[in-house]
């Protein structure tokens, strides 16, 4: 069984400020973790993923996330927010290596203020 | 553009009706996934097909069914529609059957009146 909790359904930051979106997971097997972004009226797009190896994962658009097993967390960060980062962000976990089923969090809407 | 296409973009129908949503995966992708996104339930995995065979099942209702055809396109059939079935339905595709990056289509917005 696996689950994902995204803390904070809405996060608001100023342009140029640090972005921190929180994700905690549970999985009965070693997890694969993903962050997706969804812009209005579009499908989801993969930002980054953790499978094995280096725990700090770099993705597109300047985002990165760190897998912390002891904290069962996979928080998404970006040093400096841009107006174009305004979107909904989903954390997902997959623990079954035999199928591609992923469990998604409820999403966090990021607002960037000028 | 992810390379995944979904038709139709919008669908409005009445309760009790049946609809079919269509998805064409990216060229070369063998897996197709279906998701339902609604305000109250969030993004829910419905079902995965790999090369024509059902691979994984999620929270898919018995009124819903899917299939993947030899040309790898997939259809999601929703029957005996209820108001609560109103949602965005996404299709995604990936190369393999296991843990792979999924490429999402733009979705079909279903409204049941």
Interface residues (C-beta under 8 A of the other chain):
Chain A: X32 X36 X41 X42 X43 X44 X45 X46 X49 X51 X90 X94 X96 X97 X98 X99 X100 X101 X102 X103 X104 X105 X106 X107
Chain B: X2 X4 X31 X33 X42 X43 X44 X45 X48 X55 X56 X58 X90 X92 X94 X96 X97 X98 X99 X100 X101 X102 X103 X104 X105 X106 X107
